[in-house]
C-alpha cells in the first residue's frame, strides 16, 4: 500500500501555533481583560471562523510565501475587525486605543513571521528529501520543458524521474523509455504522481492510464494541450462534472473582492477628502486663479470599467486651451502654468480624483484611465488593450510605479503600460494594492522623471 508523503499535521500545527500567538500576546499584554472565559472563547472562535470561511489553511505543494499573501492579509484584516469589535461586545475600556492597536499589530507581525519561517523551514526540509513526491511524465511536447522548470525547484519537493514517450530520444538523460515501459517502472520505483501530456493520447489510452493510476493509489494529473491559448488568468470551472477552461478569470469579479476593494476605496478617499482636500482646495483656488483665468477644476471624459465613460477631475494645471482633450502634456509644454508645473511634479493635480473614487467611478489603485481619443486609438493598435477595462481605473497603478506614466514617447511605452495593467487585472490582491500605494507615495517624495 502506497503511503502519501504530505504531512497531515501541517494544518493542525499551524492552527495551534496561531492560537498560541493570539492567546499568548493577549494574556501577556492585556492581563486585566484577557481572563474572562467568554472573551477568550470569542477571540479563538473568531479566528477559527474567519480562517475557515476564507479557506486560509489548505496549501498547495507549489505555494510559497507570496503565492497567497492576499489571503494572509484578508485574514488579518477581518480579524482586526473582530478584535476591535470585541471591545464593544464585552464593554472593554477603550481608554488606551493606541496601546490596543499596538497589541494587534504585534499579533499580526508574529503571525506573519510564523508564515515566513514556515515556508523557509519547509523549503529547507524538502531540499534534504523530506515531504517529497516522486513523479514521472508520460508523453512529451512543448509543455514538458516549462513544467520541468517547476519540478527542478528543490524547495517544492518534487523528485522528477523523467518521462516516457514513444518517440525515442536516448540523447535526453530524462528519457526513460516507451510508454509501454512506464507501468513496471512506476511500480518498482514507488512513484507518487503521474503527469500525462493529454495531446499524445486518444481517449481510450488516456482512460487506461487513469485506471492504472487509480488501481495503484497513484495521483494522476493531466497536462492540457492547446497551450498557445493559455494565459496567467485561466482557471478550471465545473459544469455538471464537465471541466471548462476559463481563460480570463479576474479576481475582482468575485463579490467578496469587490466589497473589500470598495470598502478600502471609500475609507481611503474619505480620509483624503476630509484630511487634505478640505484645506488644500481653497489654497489652490487662490493660487491658480491669481496666475491664470479659468476654473479651479479641469474635467475630462475618460473610459472606465467596461469602457463606461465618466468625468475625471483634476486641479487645473494649464491655461485654458482648445487642445486639452486632444493632446497630452509634453515636457516643456507651454500650456502648463507655474503653479501647474509644481502640482504636476508632486501629483497634487490628481487629488480631486479621490472624489471619483468616492463616487465609484474610479479606485485608488488600478490602470490609469485614458482620454477618449487614446482609447479609440489603442483599442485598435494595441493587442488586448481593452483587458485593462475589466476593472475600475485607478489614481495610481502598477504601470505608473514602474515608470510608465505621463507622455507616451514611443510604442514600447504603451505596450509596457498595457502589459503591466493586464498583470494587475489578472493578479490583483489587497497586498498588491498596498505595495503600489506605498511605492506611489515614495515616488512622490523622491521625484519622478516623467512627472511633468
Secondary structure as a PSIPRED ss2 file (coil, helix, strand):
# PSIPRED VFORMAT (PSIPRED V4.0)

   1 X C   1.000  0.000  0.000
   2 X C   1.000  0.000  0.000
   3 X C   1.000  0.000  0.000
   4 X C   1.000  0.000  0.000
   5 X C   1.000  0.000  0.000
   6 X C   1.000  0.000  0.000
   7 X C   1.000  0.000  0.000
   8 X C   1.000  0.000  0.000
   9 X H   0.000  1.000  0.000
  10 X H   0.000  1.000  0.000
  11 X H   0.000  1.000  0.000
  12 X H   0.000  1.000  0.000
  13 X H   0.000  1.000  0.000
  14 X H   0.000  1.000  0.000
  15 X H   0.000  1.000  0.000
  16 X H   0.000  1.000  0.000
  17 X H   0.000  1.000  0.000
  18 X H   0.000  1.000  0.000
  19 X H   0.000  1.000  0.000
  20 X H   0.000  1.000  0.000
  21 X H   0.000  1.000  0.000
  22 X H   0.000  1.000  0.000
  23 X H   0.000  1.000  0.000
  24 X H   0.000  1.000  0.000
  25 X H   0.000  1.000  0.000
  26 X H   0.000  1.000  0.000
  27 X H   0.000  1.000  0.000
  28 X H   0.000  1.000  0.000
  29 X H   0.000  1.000  0.000
  30 X C   1.000  0.000  0.000
  31 X C   1.000  0.000  0.000
  32 X C   1.000  0.000  0.000
  33 X C   1.000  0.000  0.000
  34 X C   1.000  0.000  0.000
  35 X C   1.000  0.000  0.000
  36 X C   1.000  0.000  0.000
  37 X H   0.000  1.000  0.000
  38 X H   0.000  1.000  0.000
  39 X H   0.000  1.000  0.000
  40 X H   0.000  1.000  0.000
  41 X H   0.000  1.000  0.000
  42 X H   0.000  1.000  0.000
  43 X H   0.000  1.000  0.000
  44 X H   0.000  1.000  0.000
  45 X H   0.000  1.000  0.000
  46 X H   0.000  1.000  0.000
  47 X H   0.000  1.000  0.000
  48 X H   0.000  1.000  0.000
  49 X H   0.000  1.000  0.000
  50 X H   0.000  1.000  0.000
  51 X H   0.000  1.000  0.000
  52 X H   0.000  1.000  0.000
  53 X H   0.000  1.000  0.000
  54 X C   1.000  0.000  0.000
  55 X C   1.000  0.000  0.000
  56 X C   1.000  0.000  0.000
  57 X C   1.000  0.000  0.000
  58 X C   1.000  0.000  0.000
  59 X C   1.000  0.000  0.000
  60 X C   1.000  0.000  0.000
  61 X C   1.000  0.000  0.000
  62 X C   1.000  0.000  0.000
  63 X C   1.000  0.000  0.000
  64 X C   1.000  0.000  0.000
  65 X C   1.000  0.000  0.000
  66 X C   1.000  0.000  0.000
  67 X C   1.000  0.000  0.000
  68 X C   1.000  0.000  0.000
  69 X H   0.000  1.000  0.000
  70 X H   0.000  1.000  0.000
  71 X H   0.000  1.000  0.000
  72 X H   0.000  1.000  0.000
  73 X H   0.000  1.000  0.000
  74 X H   0.000  1.000  0.000
  75 X H   0.000  1.000  0.000
  76 X H   0.000  1.000  0.000
  77 X H   0.000  1.000  0.000
  78 X H   0.000  1.000  0.000
  79 X H   0.000  1.000  0.000
  80 X H   0.000  1.000  0.000
  81 X H   0.000  1.000  0.000
  82 X H   0.000  1.000  0.000
  83 X H   0.000  1.000  0.000
  84 X H   0.000  1.000  0.000
  85 X H   0.000  1.000  0.000
  86 X H   0.000  1.000  0.000
  87 X H   0.000  1.000  0.000
  88 X H   0.000  1.000  0.000
  89 X H   0.000  1.000  0.000
  90 X C   1.000  0.000  0.000
  91 X C   1.000  0.000  0.000
  92 X C   1.000  0.000  0.000
  93 X C   1.000  0.000  0.000
  94 X C   1.000  0.000  0.000
  95 X C   1.000  0.000  0.000
  96 X C   1.000  0.000  0.000
  97 X H   0.000  1.000  0.000
  98 X H   0.000  1.000  0.000
  99 X H   0.000  1.000  0.000
 100 X H   0.000  1.000  0.000
 101 X H   0.000  1.000  0.000
 102 X H   0.000  1.000  0.000
 103 X H   0.000  1.000  0.000
 104 X H   0.000  1.000  0.000
 105 X H   0.000  1.000  0.000
 106 X H   0.000  1.000  0.000
 107 X H   0.000  1.000  0.000
 108 X H   0.000  1.000  0.000
 109 X H   0.000  1.000  0.000
 110 X H   0.000  1.000  0.000
 111 X H   0.000  1.000  0.000
 112 X H   0.000  1.000  0.000
 113 X H   0.000  1.000  0.000
 114 X H   0.000  1.000  0.000
 115 X H   0.000  1.000  0.000
 116 X H   0.000  1.000  0.000
 117 X H   0.000  1.000  0.000
 118 X H   0.000  1.000  0.000
 119 X H   0.000  1.000  0.000
 120 X H   0.000  1.000  0.000
 121 X H   0.000  1.000  0.000
 122 X H   0.000  1.000  0.000
 123 X H   0.000  1.000  0.000
 124 X H   0.000  1.000  0.000
 125 X H   0.000  1.000  0.000
 126 X H   0.000  1.000  0.000
 127 X H   0.000  1.000  0.000
 128 X C   1.000  0.000  0.000
 129 X C   1.000  0.000  0.000
 130 X C   1.000  0.000  0.000
 131 X C   1.000  0.000  0.000
 132 X C   1.000  0.000  0.000
 133 X E   0.000  0.000  1.000
 134 X E   0.000  0.000  1.000
 135 X E   0.000  0.000  1.000
 136 X E   0.000  0.000  1.000
 137 X E   0.000  0.000  1.000
 138 X E   0.000  0.000  1.000
 139 X C   1.000  0.000  0.000
 140 X C   1.000  0.000  0.000
 141 X C   1.000  0.000  0.000
 142 X H   0.000  1.000  0.000
 143 X H   0.000  1.000  0.000
 144 X H   0.000  1.000  0.000
 145 X H   0.000  1.000  0.000
 146 X H   0.000  1.000  0.000
 147 X H   0.000  1.000  0.000
 148 X H   0.000  1.000  0.000
 149 X H   0.000  1.000  0.000
 150 X H   0.000  1.000  0.000
 151 X H   0.000  1.000  0.000
 152 X C   1.000  0.000  0.000
 153 X C   1.000  0.000  0.000
 154 X H   0.000  1.000  0.000
 155 X H   0.000  1.000  0.000
 156 X H   0.000  1.000  0.000
 157 X C   1.000  0.000  0.000
 158 X E   0.000  0.000  1.000
 159 X E   0.000  0.000  1.000
 160 X E   0.000  0.000  1.000
 161 X E   0.000  0.000  1.000
 162 X E   0.000  0.000  1.000
 163 X E   0.000  0.000  1.000
 164 X E   0.000  0.000  1.000
 165 X C   1.000  0.000  0.000
 166 X C   1.000  0.000  0.000
 167 X C   1.000  0.000  0.000
 168 X C   1.000  0.000  0.000
 169 X C   1.000  0.000  0.000
 170 X C   1.000  0.000  0.000
 171 X C   1.000  0.000  0.000
 172 X C   1.000  0.000  0.000
 173 X C   1.000  0.000  0.000
 174 X C   1.000  0.000  0.000
 175 X E   0.000  0.000  1.000
 176 X E   0.000  0.000  1.000
 177 X E   0.000  0.000  1.000
 178 X C   1.000  0.000  0.000
 179 X H   0.000  1.000  0.000
 180 X H   0.000  1.000  0.000
 181 X H   0.000  1.000  0.000
 182 X H   0.000  1.000  0.000
 183 X H   0.000  1.000  0.000
 184 X H   0.000  1.000  0.000
 185 X H   0.000  1.000  0.000
 186 X H   0.000  1.000  0.000
 187 X H   0.000  1.000  0.000
 188 X H   0.000  1.000  0.000
 189 X C   1.000  0.000  0.000
 190 X C   1.000  0.000  0.000
 191 X C   1.000  0.000  0.000
 192 X C   1.000  0.000  0.000
 193 X E   0.000  0.000  1.000
 194 X E   0.000  0.000  1.000
 195 X E   0.000  0.000  1.000
 196 X E   0.000  0.000  1.000
 197 X E   0.000  0.000  1.000
 198 X H   0.000  1.000  0.000
 199 X H   0.000  1.000  0.000
 200 X H   0.000  1.000  0.000
 201 X C   1.000  0.000  0.000
 202 X C   1.000  0.000  0.000
 203 X H   0.000  1.000  0.000
 204 X H   0.000  1.000  0.000
 205 X H   0.000  1.000  0.000
 206 X H   0.000  1.000  0.000
 207 X H   0.000  1.000  0.000
 208 X H   0.000  1.000  0.000
 209 X H   0.000  1.000  0.000
 210 X H   0.000  1.000  0.000
 211 X H   0.000  1.000  0.000
 212 X H   0.000  1.000  0.000
 213 X H   0.000  1.000  0.000
 214 X H   0.000  1.000  0.000
 215 X H   0.000  1.000  0.000
 216 X C   1.000  0.000  0.000
 217 X C   1.000  0.000  0.000
 218 X C   1.000  0.000  0.000
 219 X E   0.000  0.000  1.000
 220 X E   0.000  0.000  1.000
 221 X E   0.000  0.000  1.000
 222 X E   0.000  0.000  1.000
 223 X E   0.000  0.000  1.000
 224 X C   1.000  0.000  0.000
 225 X C   1.000  0.000  0.000
 226 X C   1.000  0.000  0.000
 227 X H   0.000  1.000  0.000
 228 X H   0.000  1.000  0.000
 229 X H   0.000  1.000  0.000
 230 X C   1.000  0.000  0.000
 231 X C   1.000  0.000  0.000
 232 X C   1.000  0.000  0.000
 233 X C   1.000  0.000  0.000
 234 X C   1.000  0.000  0.000
 235 X E   0.000  0.000  1.000
 236 X E   0.000  0.000  1.000
 237 X E   0.000  0.000  1.000
 238 X E   0.000  0.000  1.000
 239 X E   0.000  0.000  1.000
 240 X C   1.000  0.000  0.000
 241 X C   1.000  0.000  0.000
 242 X E   0.000  0.000  1.000
 243 X E   0.000  0.000  1.000
 244 X E   0.000  0.000  1.000
 245 X E   0.000  0.000  1.000
 246 X E   0.000  0.000  1.000
 247 X C   1.000  0.000  0.000
 248 X C   1.000  0.000  0.000
 249 X C   1.000  0.000  0.000
 250 X C   1.000  0.000  0.000
 251 X H   0.000  1.000  0.000
 252 X H   0.000  1.000  0.000
 253 X H   0.000  1.000  0.000
 254 X C   1.000  0.000  0.000
 255 X H   0.000  1.000  0.000
 256 X H   0.000  1.000  0.000
 257 X H   0.000  1.000  0.000
 258 X H   0.000  1.000  0.000
 259 X H   0.000  1.000  0.000
 260 X H   0.000  1.000  0.000
 261 X H   0.000  1.000  0.000
 262 X H   0.000  1.000  0.000
 263 X H   0.000  1.000  0.000
 264 X H   0.000  1.000  0.000
 265 X H   0.000  1.000  0.000
 266 X H   0.000  1.000  0.000
 267 X H   0.000  1.000  0.000
 268 X H   0.000  1.000  0.000
 269 X H   0.000  1.000  0.000
 270 X H   0.000  1.000  0.000
 271 X H   0.000  1.000  0.000
 272 X H   0.000  1.000  0.000
 273 X H   0.000  1.000  0.000
 274 X H   0.000  1.000  0.000
 275 X H   0.000  1.000  0.000
 276 X H   0.000  1.000  0.000
 277 X H   0.000  1.000  0.000
 278 X H   0.000  1.000  0.000
 279 X H   0.000  1.000  0.000
 280 X H   0.000  1.000  0.000
 281 X H   0.000  1.000  0.000
 282 X H   0.000  1.000  0.000
 283 X H   0.000  1.000  0.000
 284 X H   0.000  1.000  0.000
 285 X H   0.000  1.000  0.000
 286 X H   0.000  1.000  0.000
 287 X H   0.000  1.000  0.000
 288 X H   0.000  1.000  0.000
 289 X H   0.000  1.000  0.000
 290 X H   0.000  1.000  0.000
 291 X H   0.000  1.000  0.000
 292 X C   1.000  0.000  0.000
 293 X C   1.000  0.000  0.000
 294 X C   1.000  0.000  0.000
 295 X C   1.000  0.000  0.000
 296 X C   1.000  0.000  0.000
 297 X E   0.000  0.000  1.000
 298 X E   0.000  0.000  1.000
 299 X E   0.000  0.000  1.000
 300 X E   0.000  0.000  1.000
 301 X E   0.000  0.000  1.000
 302 X E   0.000  0.000  1.000
 303 X E   0.000  0.000  1.000
 304 X C   1.000  0.000  0.000
 305 X H   0.000  1.000  0.000
 306 X H   0.000  1.000  0.000
 307 X H   0.000  1.000  0.000
 308 X C   1.000  0.000  0.000
 309 X E   0.000  0.000  1.000
 310 X E   0.000  0.000  1.000
 311 X E   0.000  0.000  1.000
 312 X E   0.000  0.000  1.000
 313 X E   0.000  0.000  1.000
 314 X E   0.000  0.000  1.000
 315 X E   0.000  0.000  1.000
 316 X C   1.000  0.000  0.000
 317 X C   1.000  0.000  0.000
 318 X E   0.000  0.000  1.000
 319 X C   1.000  0.000  0.000
 320 X C   1.000  0.000  0.000
 321 X C   1.000  0.000  0.000
 322 X C   1.000  0.000  0.000
 323 X C   1.000  0.000  0.000
 324 X C   1.000  0.000  0.000
 325 X C   1.000  0.000  0.000
 326 X C   1.000  0.000  0.000
 327 X C   1.000  0.000  0.000
 328 X C   1.000  0.000  0.000
 329 X C   1.000  0.000  0.000
 330 X C   1.000  0.000  0.000
 331 X C   1.000  0.000  0.000
 332 X C   1.000  0.000  0.000
 333 X C   1.000  0.000  0.000
 334 X C   1.000  0.000  0.000
 335 X C   1.000  0.000  0.000
 336 X E   0.000  0.000  1.000
 337 X C   1.000  0.000  0.000
 338 X H   0.000  1.000  0.000
 339 X H   0.000  1.000  0.000
 340 X H   0.000  1.000  0.000
 341 X H   0.000  1.000  0.000
 342 X H   0.000  1.000  0.000
 343 X H   0.000  1.000  0.000
 344 X H   0.000  1.000  0.000
 345 X H   0.000  1.000  0.000
 346 X C   1.000  0.000  0.000
 347 X C   1.000  0.000  0.000
 348 X H   0.000  1.000  0.000
 349 X H   0.000  1.000  0.000
 350 X H   0.000  1.000  0.000
 351 X C   1.000  0.000  0.000
 352 X C   1.000  0.000  0.000
 353 X H   0.000  1.000  0.000
 354 X H   0.000  1.000  0.000
 355 X H   0.000  1.000  0.000
 356 X H   0.000  1.000  0.000
 357 X H   0.000  1.000  0.000
 358 X H   0.000  1.000  0.000
 359 X H   0.000  1.000  0.000
 360 X C   1.000  0.000  0.000
 361 X C   1.000  0.000  0.000
 362 X C   1.000  0.000  0.000
 363 X E   0.000  0.000  1.000
 364 X E   0.000  0.000  1.000
 365 X E   0.000  0.000  1.000
 366 X C   1.000  0.000  0.000
 367 X C   1.000  0.000  0.000
 368 X C   1.000  0.000  0.000
 369 X C   1.000  0.000  0.000
 370 X C   1.000  0.000  0.000
 371 X E   0.000  0.000  1.000
 372 X H   0.000  1.000  0.000
 373 X H   0.000  1.000  0.000
 374 X H   0.000  1.000  0.000
 375 X H   0.000  1.000  0.000
 376 X H   0.000  1.000  0.000
 377 X H   0.000  1.000  0.000
 378 X H   0.000  1.000  0.000
 379 X H   0.000  1.000  0.000
 380 X H   0.000  1.000  0.000
 381 X H   0.000  1.000  0.000
 382 X C   1.000  0.000  0.000
 383 X C   1.000  0.000  0.000
 384 X C   1.000  0.000  0.000
 385 X H   0.000  1.000  0.000
 386 X H   0.000  1.000  0.000
 387 X H   0.000  1.000  0.000
 388 X H   0.000  1.000  0.000
 389 X H   0.000  1.000  0.000
 390 X H   0.000  1.000  0.000
 391 X C   1.000  0.000  0.000
 392 X C   1.000  0.000  0.000
 393 X C   1.000  0.000  0.000
 394 X E   0.000  0.000  1.000
 395 X E   0.000  0.000  1.000
 396 X E   0.000  0.000  1.000
 397 X C   1.000  0.000  0.000
 398 X H   0.000  1.000  0.000
 399 X H   0.000  1.000  0.000
 400 X H   0.000  1.000  0.000
 401 X H   0.000  1.000  0.000
 402 X C   1.000  0.000  0.000
 403 X C   1.000  0.000  0.000
 404 X C   1.000  0.000  0.000
 405 X C   1.000  0.000  0.000
 406 X C   1.000  0.000  0.000
 407 X C   1.000  0.000  0.000
 408 X C   1.000  0.000  0.000
 409 X C   1.000  0.000  0.000
 410 X C   1.000  0.000  0.000
 411 X H   0.000  1.000  0.000
 412 X H   0.000  1.000  0.000
 413 X H   0.000  1.000  0.000
 414 X H   0.000  1.000  0.000
 415 X H   0.000  1.000  0.000
 416 X H   0.000  1.000  0.000
 417 X H   0.000  1.000  0.000
 418 X H   0.000  1.000  0.000
 419 X H   0.000  1.000  0.000
 420 X H   0.000  1.000  0.000
 421 X H   0.000  1.000  0.000
 422 X H   0.000  1.000  0.000
 423 X H   0.000  1.000  0.000
 424 X H   0.000  1.000  0.000
 425 X H   0.000  1.000  0.000
 426 X H   0.000  1.000  0.000
 427 X H   0.000  1.000  0.000
 428 X C   1.000  0.000  0.000
 429 X C   1.000  0.000  0.000
 430 X H   0.000  1.000  0.000
 431 X H   0.000  1.000  0.000
 432 X H   0.000  1.000  0.000
 433 X H   0.000  1.000  0.000
 434 X H   0.000  1.000  0.000
 435 X H   0.000  1.000  0.000
 436 X H   0.000  1.000  0.000
 437 X H   0.000  1.000  0.000
 438 X H   0.000  1.000  0.000
 439 X H   0.000  1.000  0.000
 440 X H   0.000  1.000  0.000
 441 X H   0.000  1.000  0.000
 442 X H   0.000  1.000  0.000
 443 X H   0.000  1.000  0.000
 444 X H   0.000  1.000  0.000
 445 X H   0.000  1.000  0.000
 446 X H   0.000  1.000  0.000
 447 X C   1.000  0.000  0.000
 448 X C   1.000  0.000  0.000
 449 X C   1.000  0.000  0.000
 450 X C   1.000  0.000  0.000
 451 X C   1.000  0.000  0.000
 452 X C   1.000  0.000  0.000
